[in-house]
């Protein structure tokens, strides 16, 4: 069986899908690295909504996908940008997502950490209002029993006049947090509103401010997540961290080498690409757990082409590819997204994502994935 796929030039090409998925194990705990997948949400396809409406989620399918990730030994990073936080999912929806997912994690013994931001602020805000918004969200996550991830704030980026404002706001939050948190530095390629975060567009100066926050409160920072798509900068930051503070890579372009590490250290992982790669990524880390770095790279290196494709500019639309692959893999019954974001990528982009994911053996049922891909192609006028 073959399928016709459109290329970037508009011409159709013949692709022969694989017939069997990659054989993978499940469940064994990961020991050498702590690995979180930032998880997507499943929209309710029958909700009468518009892109401006509050998100309507299919809670059963959303939580089932989290159980899928936990079954492979991965942690879930909840209510992050992969869950369309700030791109269709508002704070009210995120708060309900955190409550439900944290309860599910407790029921199944799954590892979970949740995003803390300021997205209840919908207009210009003062620094005091930014602090209060962070405090509200931090309190909810702590009450849920989940770990907290202090996410970058659009409101803080707009309100801050320089590095000292970031030091003040983050210092305030870290002093009052009841448990150590993960600090997340999300680059502007993921969210253009975060340009100049930490008070400057000079990345060296911004790095110094970021590290100054950590150095002042090492007992309140469990780890950092770096999402700058710059492997060497992450390595440099990693080597400057205080003893005991972990680095979680958020680099969806260079994750195999960063997780493998070098003689001076390694990164753990908190990645959006581990949503579609979850089972394969977990298998690779289990190989790494045995000390077999070459085997780890042999499994994970071939996935980078798919990741770079999904995260290509405009990078913030990578969520569309993530949900598309979840639909093809059978984790949800439809390809509908919160805010109508399924329209954010082109048909050639989807075709290439299908081809790369199928080549990796990511689809548990390759025939189902092929049928769904053909249905999408037919919707766009491509007959087989």
N, C-alpha and C positions, 0 to 999 in steps of 0.2 A: 504494500500500500504506500502511496505517495500523497503529498499535499503540495499545492502551489502556494508559495509565499511571495508577497511583494517585497522588493528591495527598496533601498533609499532612492534609487533612480526611477522607481515606478514600474520597472519590469518584473514580471513574474518568474520565479525560479522553482525548480522541483526539489523538494526535500523528502527524504525517506525517514520517517520517525522510527525510533527504536521500539522494540517490542517488549522489553523487560526493564523494570526499574533497577536502580542500583541496590544491591542487597546490603541492608544496614541492620544493626542491632538496636535495641532500645533499653533504656532504664538504668544502666550501670552508672553510678555516680561519677562525676568528673572530679579528679583529684589535684591535678597539677595547675589548673587554671580555674578561676571563677568566670563563668560565661553567661551573660544575659543576652537574650534576644529582645529587642524593642519590637513590640507586637502591634499589628494593625487592628483596626476595628471593622466589624462587618455591619454594613448599613442594612436597615430594614427596607427591602425593595418595594414593599407595598404601602409604605408611608406616603401620604400626600404632602410632600415637602417641596421646597424650592432651594436653590443654593444659598438663599439668605435665611432660611429657617433654622431653628435649633435642630441639631442632629437627632435622627431617629435610628436607634441601633437594634440589630437582631441580637438580643442578649444571649440566647442559647448558642448561636453559632460563634459569637465573640468569645464566650467563655470556653467553648469546646476547643477553639484553636489554642487557647492558653493551656488547656490540659494536654493537648498534643505536644506542645513545647516542653512542658514539665515531664512528660512520659519519656522524653529522650535525655533527661538529665540537665536541661537548660534552665536557667532562671528567666523570669519574665520582667522586663523593664516596661512598666505600665504608664499609660497616659503621657508618653513622650511624643516627639514630633512624628514618629512613625504612625501613631494613632490619630494623625491629622490634627494634633493639638495646634490651635491657631490657624488651621486651614480647613475649617468645617466643624470641628469639635470644640464647643465653648466650655467655659469653666463648669457650668452646671452639669453638662454631659460628662466631663472629665471626672468630676467629683463622684458621680454615680458609678462610673467605670472603676475608679479606685476602690470604692466601698465593695463593689461586687467582686472584683478580682482579688482583693485582699482576703475576703471571706473564702473564696474558692481556693486560694493558695493555702490558707489555714486548714481547710478540709482535706486537701490532698497532700499536704506536706511539701508544697512547692516553694521555691525561692522567689521572692518578689521585691522589687524596689519601684517606687512611684515618683513621677515628676511633680515638682513643686515650682510653680511659676507665679505670674501676676496677671494672667489673661482674663481675670474678671474686670480688669481696668480696660475700658473700651475707648477712652479718649485721653487727652493730655493729663498727666498726673504729677503731683509733687513727690519729692523723695519720701516724705512721711507716708503718703498714700501707697507708694511702692512697697515700703517696709510693711505696712499693714496688710497689703494684699498677700505678700509672701508669708506673713505670719498666719493668716487665715488658712492658706493651703498647707503650710507645714503642720499646723495643728490637726487638720483632717487626716493627713497621711500618718502622722504619729498615732492618732487615735485608731487608725485601721490596723495597726500592728506591722505595717510595711516599713522597709527602709525608705529614706528620703533622698531624692536626687534634686539638688537645687539647680534648676534650669536657668539658662540665660533669659533675661527679661527685655522685651521690646520697650516696655515702659521705662525701665531703668536706663536703657541706652538713650532714650529720648530726653530723660530728665537730668541725667548726670552731666556735670560741667567739667569733670576731669577725674583722674584716677582716685583722688581722695574720696569722692562720693561712693565709688565701688568699695573701697576699703571700709567705709563707714557702714554701708548697708549690709555687706556680707559679714562684717565683724559682728554687727548687731544680731543677725540671724544665727550665726554660729554660737554665739554666747548663750542664746536661749534654747537652742535645739537640745532635746533630751538625749539623743543618740548621735553618734558620728554620721555624717552625711557624705554623699558623693557630690562633688562640684562639677558642673557640666559647662564646658566652653564650646559653644556651637558657633561655627564660623559663618560668615555672611553668604557663603555659597549655598548653605542650607536655608538661611533666612536673611535676605538683604537688609532687613530692619536692624540687624545686629552689627552692622558695619561700625567699626571703631569701638567695639566692646572693650572693657577695662580702661576706657578713657582716651584711647588713641588708636589710630590706624597703623601705627608703627608696631609690628608684631613683636619685635624684641622688647620694646617698652611695655607692651601689653602683657607679655610673658612675665616680666619682672613683677608687675602688679599682681597678676594671678598667683604667682609663687609667694608674694608677700602676704596675701590673704591666708594662704595655707600655713606659712611659717609662723604666723601669729596665733594660729589655733590648730596645731597639729593633732591634738587630742579630739577635736571635733570634726576632722576630715578623714573619713574612712578611705576615700579614694577620689580620683578625678577621672572624668571622661573627656577626652580630647577629640573634637570633631573638626579638624582643620584640613584634612586631606593632604597632610604634609608629614611624611614619615620621619624625616630627620628632626623636625621641630618637636614631634612627640618624643622621640628618643632623648633629645636634649632636655626636655622638661622632665621626663621620667628619671633621668640621672640626677636631677636637682631636687627631687622630692625628699622631704624628711623621712627618716626611718619609719617604716610601718604604714606609710600612705601608699595605697595602690594606684597604679595607672590602668585605667580601662580604655582600651583603644576604641575610638569611634570612627576610625579611618576606614571607610568602605572601599578604598582603593588599594591599601597596602597592608591589610590585616594579617595575612599569613606570616610575613616576616616579622611584624610587630609582636604577634602572639608567640611565635617561636623564640624571639629574643636573641640575645647574644651573651657573651661572657660577663657583661655588666648588668644584666637584668632582662626583663620581659614585660609585656603588657598582658593584663587580663582582657576581657572583651565585653563590650556593651554595644551591640551593632544592629542596625536596621536590616542589613543584608542577611543576618541570621534568622530573620523571619522566614523567607523562602528556603534558606539553606539549613534550617535547624537540624534535621536528622543527620545530614552529611557533616555539618560542622561538629556536632557532638561526637560522631564517629572519629573524626580527625583528632579531636582533643583526647579521646580515649587512647588513640595510638600514641599521642604525645605523652600521655600519662605513663607509658611504658619506657619512656626515654628515647623513643624512635622519632627523632625530629625529621629525618628524611622521609619517613612514611607519612608523617603529618603533612609535610609540604606536598608530597605526592598526591594526597587527597584534596588538599585545600587550594593549592596554586591554580588548578584548572578552573576554579570558580570565579577567579578575579575578572575574567573577561565579561562574564554575566553581570557581576557587580558594577563594574565600570560602565557597562551599558545602561543598567537601571539608574545609576546615579549621575549620568551625563548631564551637562547643563541644559536647561535650568535644573539644578540638582534637587531643589525643593519638591519637584514633581516625581521623585523616585517612589513615593507612596503608591502612585498609579500602577507601576510595574509590580510592586509587591503584592497588591491586591489581585491584580490580573493573574499572577502565578498561583495565588491561593485558590482562585476560582478554577484554573486549569487542573490543579492538584486535587480538587474535590473537597477542599476544606469549607467551601460555601457553594450555594446553589446558583449564584448569579454573579455578574460583574457590574454591580452598582456600588457607588461610593458616596460617602457623606459629602455634601456640597457639590455633587455632580462631577467629582474630580476624575472620573473614568474618562473624561474627554481631554485630559491634559497631555496625553501622548498620542502619537500618530499610529496609523496602522502598520507602516514599516517598522516602527519601534516595537510594537507588540509582536510582530512576526519574528523579528530577530531575538527577542526575549524568549519566545516559545522555542525557537530552534536551539538556543544556547542551553536553556534549562532541560530540554528533552535530551540533548547530547550528554548532559551530566547525569542523566537518570534520576532527576528529581521528582518525576511524577509517579506516584504509587500505582496509578493505572494509566499507562501511556495511551491506551485506546480512548479512554474518556477524555484525556487532554487533547488528543487529535480531533475528536468529534466536536469538542467545545471550540477549538481553534477554527475549525471549518465553519461552525455556526457564526462566529464573529466575522470571518472573511465574507460569508454570504451576506451578512448585514451591510457590509461595505461594497457589495456588488461583485465580489470575486467568486466565480463558479468553479467547481472542481471537475 
